[in-house]
Amino acid sequence: VWVYENQDVMVGISLTNESLAVRNIVKFGPTTLRPCICYCLSRTVSIQPGELVIDPMCGSGSIPIEAAITWPKAFYLGADSFPLAPVNTTENIRNINSNRAKSRGVIPIDPLQWDATCLPLKTSSVDVILTDLPYGKRMGTKYENRTLYPALLSEFGRVCRPSSSRAAILTQDSKCMVNTLRSNRFWKKSHVFW
């Protein structure tokens, strides 16, 4: 894993023969993201203590789980519209919490079910959004992304705090994301990792 940050490059070297590709996950969804990618995505937004971090399309909870393990002093909401997602996320959180030493405490994640285009959150209440959008392959279609991505970014803009919120959004449908960002009034592109 390579993480580019400012002018620094960090390289991850395997120190074990065990695969870390499924660490912390016991219940998988159709699009479960590898934990090392979730960690790198989370690292890009500099999560601070006390911040509210959401993954509005969390699937089985990989992104908020990795973020909460590394930055436990923030508050996390992981939600999805797919009915099994909160169940899988809850099971993954339960597994991690049962394996953690008592001195480290439980990870602060609340799993929920919601529609990411109509979030049940107050305006300007979120500090960080971390999410892996549908690419239009395993979930949805690229055609559906043309209406989904603008609706999502508009709703994310509504719930985020003006001028201080950050988002790290993963997608393979870069053409749709670029077109959406051009016409969106809430977000400006800061970094793009290809």
Salt bridges, closest charged atoms under 4 A:
GLU5 OE1 - ARG43 NE 3.18
GLU51 OE1 - ARG166 NH2 2.76
GLU66 OE1 - ARG23 NH2 3.07
GLU91 OE1 - ARG94 NH1 3.06
ASP127 OD1 - ARG161 NE 2.68
GLU155 OE2 - ARG158 NH2 2.74
